[in-house]
Amino acid sequence: MLKKPVTNEYPPYYKEYVNNVPDGELLQILDDQQKETMKLLNALSEETAEYKYAPGKWTIKEVIGHITDTERIMCYRLLCIGRGEQEMLPGYNDDEYVRRGNFNRFSLSDLLHHQALVRQHTILLLSGMDDEALLQSGNANGSEVTVRAIAYIIAGHEIHHRRLIKERYLSSLQ
């Protein structure tokens, strides 16, 4: 079982994400939460998926694209650090990635399919890592982080955004 990382395994700004993850087997949590996200969003109309709850905020489609891009980046970091990379891995500007991703041009179905495939990749990669790789530490965006912390950050990041979708998007549509 992949245990929760301790606070010195990740930068303080990821604490909320790590704390969002419930106790249990992380690979199962990752699989279950992807199904929960699909259940929550799969039935939305294209019009609803392009809803913004306030000016300057992302649409639901853009949030899905952001979740997917972030998981891709975190999974790359997870792979690099788990394989012993010693070079600093770059950061990224999530607003710029969303802007350039132009996610509203995609169907909701396509975005959810991409997210599901990325999640399957994450689970497969993590399931093949041994304890030594999971405890490996590296530098991402100027901060030290372990592989297992990145895995928890991935899960907590999706939980965070799913909560925002429920509270700020879907609740205001009712």
C-alpha positions in Angstrom: 0.0 0.0 0.0 1.3 3.4 -0.9 1.3 5.5 2.3 0.6 9.2 2.4 3.8 11.3 2.2 5.0 13.3 5.2 5.1 17.1 4.9 8.8 17.2 4.1 8.2 15.3 0.9 6.5 18.1 -1.0 6.3 21.9 -1.1 3.8 23.4 1.4 1.5 24.7 -1.3 0.6 21.1 -2.1 -0.6 20.4 1.4 -4.3 20.9 0.6 -4.1 18.4 -2.3 -2.3 15.7 -0.2 -4.8 16.2 2.6 -7.7 15.9 0.2 -6.9 12.3 -0.5 -8.8 9.8 1.7 -7.1 6.9 3.5 -7.0 3.8 1.4 -5.1 2.2 -1.5 -4.0 5.0 -3.7 -4.2 3.1 -7.0 -7.8 2.2 -6.2 -8.6 5.8 -5.1 -7.2 7.0 -8.5 -9.3 4.5 -10.4 -12.4 5.3 -8.4 -12.1 9.0 -8.6 -11.8 8.9 -12.4 -15.1 7.0 -12.5 -16.6 9.6 -10.1 -15.5 12.4 -12.4 -16.9 10.6 -15.4 -20.2 10.1 -13.6 -20.4 13.7 -12.6 -19.6 15.2 -16.0 -20.5 12.7 -18.6 -24.2 13.7 -18.8 -23.5 17.5 -19.1 -24.5 19.2 -22.3 -21.9 20.9 -24.5 -23.5 24.2 -23.5 -23.2 23.5 -19.8 -19.6 22.3 -20.3 -18.7 25.8 -21.7 -20.2 27.5 -18.6 -18.1 29.9 -16.6 -19.3 30.8 -13.1 -17.7 34.2 -13.2 -15.9 36.4 -15.7 -12.2 35.5 -16.1 -12.8 31.9 -14.8 -12.3 28.8 -16.8 -15.2 26.8 -18.4 -15.9 23.3 -17.2 -14.2 22.0 -20.4 -11.1 24.1 -19.6 -11.1 22.7 -16.0 -11.1 19.2 -17.5 -8.3 20.1 -19.8 -6.3 21.7 -16.9 -6.8 18.5 -14.8 -5.5 16.4 -17.7 -2.6 18.6 -18.6 -1.5 18.8 -14.9 -1.7 15.1 -14.5 0.4 14.6 -17.7 3.0 17.0 -16.3 3.0 15.4 -12.8 3.2 12.0 -14.4 6.2 13.0 -16.3 7.8 14.3 -13.1 6.8 11.1 -11.4 8.6 9.1 -14.1 11.7 11.2 -14.2 12.2 11.4 -10.5 11.3 7.7 -10.1 14.0 6.8 -12.6 16.6 8.9 -10.8 16.7 12.1 -12.7 18.9 14.7 -11.0 18.2 17.7 -13.1 15.5 20.2 -12.1 12.3 19.7 -13.9 10.6 22.8 -15.1 7.4 24.4 -13.8 4.5 25.5 -16.0 2.0 28.3 -16.1 -1.4 26.7 -15.9 -3.3 29.7 -17.2 -1.2 29.8 -20.3 -1.6 26.0 -20.8 -5.3 26.4 -20.6 -5.3 29.3 -23.0 -3.2 27.5 -25.5 -5.0 24.3 -25.0 -8.1 25.8 -26.5 -10.2 23.1 -24.8 -13.5 24.6 -25.7 -13.0 23.4 -29.3 -13.2 19.8 -28.2 -16.3 17.9 -27.3 -16.9 17.1 -23.7 -16.8 13.4 -24.6 -13.3 13.8 -26.1 -12.0 15.7 -23.2 -13.2 13.1 -20.7 -11.8 10.3 -22.9 -8.4 12.0 -22.8 -8.6 12.4 -19.1 -9.5 8.7 -18.7 -6.6 7.6 -20.8 -4.1 9.8 -18.9 -5.4 8.4 -15.6 -5.0 4.8 -16.9 -1.4 5.7 -17.8 -0.8 7.1 -14.4 -2.1 4.0 -12.6 0.0 1.7 -14.9 3.1 3.7 -14.3 2.6 3.8 -10.5 1.7 0.1 -10.3 5.1 -0.7 -11.9 7.2 1.3 -9.4 8.9 -0.4 -6.4 9.3 1.2 -3.0 12.7 2.6 -3.8 11.3 4.5 -6.8 8.3 5.7 -4.9 10.5 7.2 -2.2 12.9 8.8 -4.7 13.2 12.5 -4.3 13.9 15.1 -7.0 13.5 18.7 -7.9 10.5 20.0 -9.8 9.9 23.7 -10.3 12.7 24.5 -7.8 11.3 22.4 -4.9 12.1 18.9 -3.6 9.4 16.3 -4.0 9.1 12.6 -3.8 7.4 10.3 -6.3 4.8 9.2 -3.8 4.0 12.8 -3.0 3.5 13.5 -6.7 1.1 10.5 -6.8 -0.9 12.0 -4.0 -0.8 15.5 -5.5 -2.3 14.1 -8.7 -5.2 12.5 -6.7 -5.7 15.6 -4.5 -5.6 17.9 -7.5 -8.5 16.2 -9.2 -10.5 16.1 -5.9 -9.9 19.8 -5.5 -11.2 20.6 -9.0 -14.2 18.2 -8.8 -15.2 20.0 -5.6 -15.0 23.3 -7.4 -17.0 22.0 -10.3 -19.8 20.9 -7.9 -19.7 24.0 -5.7 -19.1 26.8 -8.2 -20.3 25.6 -11.5 -23.0 23.0 -11.2 -24.7 24.4 -8.0 -25.1 27.8 -9.7 -26.8 26.2 -12.7 -29.6 24.7 -10.7 
